[in-house]
């Protein structure tokens, strides 16, 4: 049994919580991390730790100085972005790797290759893991269209469904070329087009056990309730953050499936473990899928360190598996990167 499970009343030790600094003017998706930080801090207290918060900016040397002064036993990494840039989320764990500071979740290297969706999709394809065909908008503008419509336009390195709306679905090549030329002006590889799988949507959460082996939590399906026929069935920005919107009220999560879905559920679990292995993940992650009309699963993206606010999908999956919130945090701590640390 892991020592954390044997000794709930361990002597109080400092546990640092690192997260991207959130300015007062930040949008809702960025401010959500503050709820996550509060929840983790309360759980750490219940587990016998003294939580200390470390808001991070691009001034990494200042962050390290504060950490060295405080001397935490480990750092709980909740960095999703730095100064509004999701693509920089890898920077903090990479620095911790270099400094040999123990921290939770995926490594800096894994964060780089999962956050950049173009890199992630290339890795998936190279390992024969099914992912929809794609092409960067800058490549389309320069060389022409090489994928089939309809497509969905996505940011290459942003989470929280930022920039995803009904307008992201493009049905014909002329419109795709025009939109790609417009988007390519934002900078090389800022956006890409992905063949749109018009079907069911699932996500599968994976967590390391106390023996450091990955465990697949119950898969979840997003049900698009009351969606009219013409409306794209996607989990866009409104579905996640606009509480007064139709999308927010009518995208619902379920863990209950008919026996006819048994083979599909097993395929999702198998593919999620394959992603875990291929991307060298640790701690906790979520894999997002679409299912086509032939019941074939396609991996959309891999999310290292997904949100663990109490109302998040990852926490819902853990609860479905019988893991309470403190038990979830306990497992995450048990699988630190740089795990030689004594905690």
Secondary structure, DSSP 8 states (H G I E B T S, - for coil): --HHHH-TT---EEEEEEEE---TT--HHHHHHHHHHHHHHHHHHHTTEEEEEEEE-S-HHHHHHHHHHH--SEEEE----BTTBGGGTHHHHHHHHHHT--BSSS-HHHHHHHHSHHHHHHHHHHTT-----EEEHHHHHHH---S-SSEEEEESS--TTTT-SGGGEE-SHHHHHHHHHHHHTT-TTSEEEEE---SEEEEEEEEE-TTS-EEE---EEEEETT--TTS-----HHHHH-TTSHHHHHEEEE----GGGHHHHHHHHHHHHHHHHHTT--SEEEEEEEE-TT--EEEEEEEET---STTSHHHHHHHHTT--HHHHHHHHHTT-BSTTS--
